[in-house]
C-alpha cells in the first residue's frame, strides 16, 4: 500500500511538472523548441529526488513502527517488548536492502526515464506549435 502511494506521488509530481512546462511554454515564458534537453534533465533530477524522499519517508515509517514496540523508550528491545509483531517489524526494518541501494537504483531508473521525459517535452512543443498554427490561420 505504501509503495503504491509512493509511486502515485512520484507520478503526480512528474505530471505537475509537465503541465507547468506546457503552461510556461504556452505563455511564452519558455521558448518553444528550446531547452528541451534541459527541461528533460530537470525532470529526471526531480524524479531522482522524489524517489529518495519517498524512500526516506518509508524508512522513517518503518523505524517509527519498530520503535512503537520499545515500551520504556531506551532504544533496546528486551523482555516483554519482544513479541512476534516486534520481530516482524524488526525484519522489515533491517532486512530491506532496497532502501540502502535506493540512491543507485534511483539513478539508474532516472536515466531510464530520460528518453520518456525528452519525448514528452517534444510532444509538448509539437502541441504548442500546432496550436499556434491553428490560431494564426483563424
C-alpha positions as a Markdown table, in Angstrom:
| # | Residue | x | y | z |
|---|---|---|---|---|
| 1 | Unk | 0.0 | 0.0 | 0.0 |
| 2 | Unk | 2.8 | 2.4 | 0.9 |
| 3 | Unk | 4.7 | 1.7 | -2.3 |
| 4 | Unk | 1.6 | 2.3 | -4.4 |
| 5 | Unk | 1.1 | 5.7 | -2.7 |
| 6 | Unk | 4.8 | 6.5 | -3.3 |
| 7 | Unk | 4.5 | 5.7 | -7.0 |
| 8 | Unk | 1.4 | 7.8 | -7.2 |
| 9 | Unk | 3.1 | 10.7 | -5.5 |
| 10 | Unk | 6.1 | 10.5 | -7.9 |
| 11 | Unk | 3.9 | 10.2 | -10.9 |
| 12 | Unk | 1.8 | 13.2 | -9.7 |
| 13 | Unk | 4.9 | 15.3 | -9.3 |
| 14 | Unk | 6.0 | 14.4 | -12.8 |
| 15 | Unk | 2.6 | 15.2 | -14.3 |
| 16 | Unk | 2.5 | 18.6 | -12.5 |
| 17 | Unk | 6.0 | 19.4 | -13.9 |
| 18 | Unk | 4.9 | 18.5 | -17.4 |
| 19 | Unk | 1.8 | 20.7 | -17.0 |
| 20 | Unk | 3.8 | 23.5 | -15.7 |
| 21 | Unk | 6.2 | 23.2 | -18.6 |
| 22 | Unk | 3.3 | 23.2 | -21.0 |
| 23 | Unk | 1.8 | 26.3 | -19.4 |
| 24 | Unk | 5.1 | 28.2 | -19.3 |
| 25 | Unk | 5.7 | 27.4 | -23.0 |
| 26 | Unk | 2.2 | 28.3 | -23.9 |
| 27 | Unk | 2.5 | 31.7 | -22.3 |
| 28 | Unk | 5.9 | 32.3 | -23.9 |
| 29 | Unk | 7.9 | 32.2 | -20.6 |
| 30 | Unk | 10.0 | 29.4 | -22.1 |
| 31 | Unk | 10.7 | 29.4 | -25.8 |
| 32 | Unk | 9.1 | 26.5 | -27.7 |
| 33 | Unk | 11.7 | 24.2 | -29.2 |
| 34 | Unk | 14.5 | 25.5 | -26.9 |
| 35 | Unk | 15.8 | 23.9 | -23.7 |
| 36 | Unk | 14.1 | 20.5 | -24.3 |
| 37 | Unk | 17.2 | 18.8 | -23.1 |
| 38 | Unk | 17.5 | 21.0 | -20.0 |
| 39 | Unk | 13.8 | 20.5 | -19.1 |
| 40 | Unk | 14.1 | 16.7 | -19.5 |
| 41 | Unk | 17.2 | 16.8 | -17.3 |
| 42 | Unk | 15.2 | 18.8 | -14.7 |
| 43 | Unk | 12.5 | 16.1 | -14.9 |
| 44 | Unk | 14.9 | 13.3 | -14.2 |
| 45 | Unk | 16.5 | 15.2 | -11.4 |
| 46 | Unk | 13.1 | 15.8 | -9.8 |
| 47 | Unk | 12.3 | 12.2 | -10.4 |
| 48 | Unk | 15.5 | 11.1 | -8.6 |
| 49 | Unk | 15.0 | 13.4 | -5.7 |
| 50 | Unk | 11.3 | 12.3 | -5.4 |
| 51 | Unk | 12.5 | 8.6 | -5.2 |
| 52 | Unk | 15.0 | 9.5 | -2.5 |
| 53 | Unk | 12.4 | 11.5 | -0.5 |
| 54 | Unk | 9.9 | 8.7 | -0.8 |
| 55 | Unk | 12.4 | 6.1 | 0.4 |
| 56 | Unk | 13.3 | 8.3 | 3.4 |
| 57 | Unk | 9.7 | 8.7 | 4.3 |
| 58 | Unk | 9.2 | 4.9 | 4.0 |
| 59 | Unk | 12.4 | 4.4 | 6.2 |
| 60 | Unk | 11.0 | 6.7 | 8.8 |
| 61 | Unk | 7.6 | 4.9 | 8.8 |
| 62 | Unk | 9.3 | 1.5 | 9.3 |
| 63 | Unk | 11.5 | 2.9 | 12.1 |
| 64 | Unk | 8.5 | 4.5 | 13.8 |
| 65 | Unk | 6.6 | 1.3 | 13.6 |
| 66 | Unk | 9.6 | -0.7 | 15.0 |
| 67 | Unk | 10.2 | 1.7 | 17.9 |
| 68 | Unk | 6.5 | 1.7 | 18.8 |
| 69 | Unk | 7.3 | -1.6 | 20.5 |
| 70 | Unk | 10.0 | 0.0 | 22.7 |
| 71 | Unk | 7.8 | 0.5 | 25.7 |
| 72 | Unk | 10.3 | 2.0 | 28.1 |
| 73 | Unk | 12.0 | 4.2 | 25.4 |
| 74 | Unk | 15.5 | 3.1 | 26.0 |
| 75 | Unk | 16.2 | 2.1 | 22.3 |
| 76 | Unk | 16.7 | -1.6 | 23.3 |
| 77 | Unk | 14.2 | -4.3 | 22.9 |
| 78 | Unk | 14.1 | -6.7 | 25.9 |
| 79 | Unk | 11.7 | -8.8 | 27.8 |
| 80 | Unk | 8.0 | -8.2 | 27.2 |
| 81 | Unk | 8.9 | -5.8 | 24.3 |
| 82 | Unk | 9.9 | -8.7 | 22.1 |
| 83 | Unk | 6.7 | -10.0 | 20.5 |
| 84 | Unk | 6.0 | -11.6 | 17.2 |
| 85 | Unk | 4.8 | -8.3 | 15.9 |
| 86 | Unk | 8.0 | -6.6 | 17.1 |
| 87 | Unk | 10.1 | -9.3 | 15.4 |
| 88 | Unk | 8.2 | -8.8 | 12.1 |
| 89 | Unk | 8.7 | -5.0 | 12.3 |
| 90 | Unk | 12.4 | -5.6 | 13.0 |
| 91 | Unk | 12.7 | -7.9 | 10.0 |
| 92 | Unk | 11.0 | -5.3 | 7.8 |
| 93 | Unk | 13.3 | -2.5 | 9.1 |
| 94 | Unk | 16.7 | -4.3 | 8.9 |
| 95 | Unk | 16.0 | -6.7 | 6.1 |
| 96 | Unk | 15.1 | -4.2 | 3.4 |
| 97 | Unk | 18.2 | -3.7 | 1.2 |
| 98 | Unk | 16.2 | -1.8 | -1.4 |
| 99 | Unk | 16.2 | 1.3 | 0.8 |
| 100 | Unk | 20.0 | 1.0 | 1.1 |
| 101 | Unk | 20.5 | 0.8 | -2.6 |
| 102 | Unk | 17.9 | 3.4 | -3.4 |
| 103 | Unk | 20.4 | 6.1 | -4.5 |
| 104 | Unk | 21.9 | 3.7 | -7.0 |
| 105 | Unk | 18.7 | 2.2 | -8.3 |
| 106 | Unk | 17.1 | 5.6 | -8.3 |
| 107 | Unk | 19.8 | 7.0 | -10.5 |
| 108 | Unk | 19.5 | 4.0 | -12.9 |
| 109 | Unk | 15.7 | 4.4 | -13.2 |
| 110 | Unk | 16.1 | 8.2 | -13.6 |
| 111 | Unk | 18.3 | 7.8 | -16.6 |
| 112 | Unk | 16.0 | 5.1 | -18.0 |
| 113 | Unk | 13.2 | 7.7 | -17.6 |
| 114 | Unk | 15.2 | 10.4 | -19.5 |
| 115 | Unk | 14.1 | 9.3 | -23.1 |
| 116 | Unk | 10.5 | 9.3 | -22.0 |
| 117 | Unk | 10.9 | 12.8 | -20.4 |
| 118 | Unk | 12.5 | 14.1 | -23.6 |
| 119 | Unk | 9.8 | 12.6 | -25.7 |
| 120 | Unk | 7.1 | 14.3 | -23.6 |
| 121 | Unk | 9.0 | 17.6 | -23.9 |
| 122 | Unk | 9.0 | 17.2 | -27.7 |
| 123 | Unk | 5.3 | 16.3 | -27.6 |
| 124 | Unk | 4.6 | 19.5 | -25.6 |
| 125 | Unk | 6.4 | 21.5 | -28.2 |
| 126 | Unk | 4.6 | 19.8 | -31.0 |
| 127 | Unk | 1.2 | 20.5 | -29.4 |
| 128 | Unk | 2.0 | 24.2 | -28.8 |
| 129 | Unk | 3.3 | 24.7 | -32.3 |
| 130 | Unk | 0.2 | 23.1 | -33.8 |
| 131 | Unk | -2.0 | 25.2 | -31.6 |
| 132 | Unk | -0.1 | 28.4 | -32.6 |
| 133 | Unk | -0.5 | 27.4 | -36.3 |
| 134 | Unk | -4.2 | 26.9 | -35.8 |
| 135 | Unk | -4.5 | 30.3 | -34.0 |
| 136 | Unk | -2.6 | 32.0 | -36.8 |
| 137 | Unk | -5.0 | 30.7 | -39.5 |
| 138 | Unk | -8.1 | 31.8 | -37.7 |
